[in-house]
């Protein structure tokens, strides 16, 4: 006699079933896949915010902006997902496919990686 991994009720049906219903399967998987700590949840939220800011300021895939504009929207320069250095030595910081590179006088060029 197998029981549901979520509600522990008796399972009727196929031999390899693990859940009694879609609701229990969803609830179980949601619990298993949620961020384990507040730290992870907070970092993921900040990465999403950084991504939204870069996307909003860079609708045409390449543009310029200022450090003040990024900071006024709440951009966190400490949170990125990757770094790319070009052959010429320019360093781009990316949040997923949205990137930026520092220019002179606190300016920034914003770019979007090709898919």
KOLMI-983822 format. One record per residue (C-alpha): x, y, z. Coordinates in steps of 0.001 Angstrom, whole numbers, plus 500000, padded with zeros to 6 digits. Layout:
BEGIN
+--------+--------+--------+
:     xx :     yy :     zz :
+--------+--------+--------+
:      X :      Y :      Z :
...
+--------+--------+--------+
END
This chain:
BEGIN
+--------+--------+--------+
:     xx :     yy :     zz :
+--------+--------+--------+
: 500000 : 500000 : 500000 :
: 501652 : 503241 : 498819 :
: 500873 : 506611 : 500358 :
: 501059 : 510119 : 498923 :
: 504381 : 511865 : 499609 :
: 502507 : 515084 : 500454 :
: 499330 : 514207 : 502395 :
: 500092 : 510549 : 503222 :
: 496702 : 509372 : 501938 :
: 496353 : 506047 : 500163 :
: 497300 : 506170 : 496449 :
: 494968 : 504500 : 493964 :
: 496056 : 503857 : 490384 :
: 499345 : 503196 : 488686 :
: 502034 : 501314 : 490561 :
: 504635 : 504081 : 490166 :
: 502431 : 506994 : 491325 :
: 503881 : 509097 : 494128 :
: 500990 : 511513 : 494724 :
: 497243 : 511152 : 495090 :
: 496472 : 514292 : 493047 :
: 497955 : 517097 : 490987 :
: 497405 : 519425 : 493942 :
: 499550 : 517271 : 496223 :
: 502229 : 516893 : 493521 :
: 502354 : 520669 : 493058 :
: 502427 : 521380 : 496801 :
: 505225 : 518851 : 497357 :
: 507336 : 520177 : 494460 :
: 506788 : 523784 : 495536 :
: 508078 : 522941 : 499002 :
: 511070 : 521041 : 497609 :
: 512055 : 523742 : 495115 :
: 511616 : 526899 : 497160 :
: 514679 : 528864 : 498161 :
: 516108 : 527245 : 501269 :
: 517234 : 530436 : 502968 :
: 516356 : 534091 : 503141 :
: 519839 : 534891 : 501812 :
: 519186 : 533032 : 498545 :
: 515729 : 534546 : 498181 :
: 517073 : 538064 : 498787 :
: 519938 : 537649 : 496305 :
: 517597 : 536257 : 493645 :
: 515206 : 539178 : 494183 :
: 518071 : 541681 : 493842 :
: 519319 : 539967 : 490663 :
: 515802 : 540187 : 489213 :
: 515663 : 543883 : 490160 :
: 519055 : 544542 : 488531 :
: 517872 : 542720 : 485402 :
: 514661 : 544773 : 485219 :
: 516630 : 548023 : 485612 :
: 519096 : 547131 : 482846 :
: 516273 : 545954 : 480553 :
: 514272 : 549124 : 481141 :
: 517232 : 551409 : 480457 :
: 518397 : 549377 : 477443 :
: 515383 : 548700 : 475195 :
: 517421 : 548908 : 471948 :
: 520147 : 546359 : 472933 :
: 522874 : 549045 : 473247 :
: 522732 : 552443 : 474919 :
: 524508 : 554702 : 477401 :
: 523501 : 555803 : 480872 :
: 525025 : 557219 : 484038 :
: 525937 : 555750 : 487390 :
: 523513 : 558171 : 489052 :
: 520595 : 556930 : 486926 :
: 521400 : 553283 : 487743 :
: 521779 : 554029 : 491459 :
: 518608 : 556140 : 491611 :
: 516654 : 553100 : 490361 :
: 518254 : 550917 : 493064 :
: 520831 : 549045 : 490966 :
: 523223 : 546936 : 493094 :
: 526668 : 546829 : 491462 :
: 527743 : 543954 : 493744 :
: 525291 : 541469 : 492203 :
: 526058 : 540107 : 488749 :
: 525898 : 536676 : 487117 :
: 529012 : 536784 : 484904 :
: 531972 : 538833 : 483686 :
: 533174 : 539014 : 480087 :
: 536509 : 540505 : 479033 :
: 536931 : 541340 : 475354 :
: 540116 : 540753 : 473336 :
: 540846 : 544465 : 473675 :
: 540655 : 544253 : 477473 :
: 537225 : 545825 : 478065 :
: 535344 : 544226 : 480943 :
: 531561 : 543815 : 480809 :
: 529524 : 542784 : 483837 :
: 526363 : 540815 : 483125 :
: 523091 : 540060 : 484852 :
: 522010 : 537143 : 482692 :
: 521979 : 538584 : 479136 :
: 521952 : 542279 : 480133 :
: 525401 : 543786 : 480601 :
: 527208 : 547009 : 481367 :
: 530700 : 548450 : 481123 :
: 532046 : 551503 : 482917 :
: 533059 : 554492 : 480802 :
: 534746 : 557768 : 481727 :
: 533033 : 560309 : 483992 :
: 530790 : 557729 : 485684 :
: 529120 : 556798 : 482422 :
: 528109 : 553290 : 481440 :
: 527403 : 551530 : 478192 :
: 524562 : 548996 : 478416 :
: 524487 : 545989 : 476091 :
: 522443 : 542867 : 475532 :
: 524069 : 539526 : 474650 :
: 522927 : 537878 : 471467 :
: 520646 : 534917 : 472151 :
+--------+--------+--------+
END
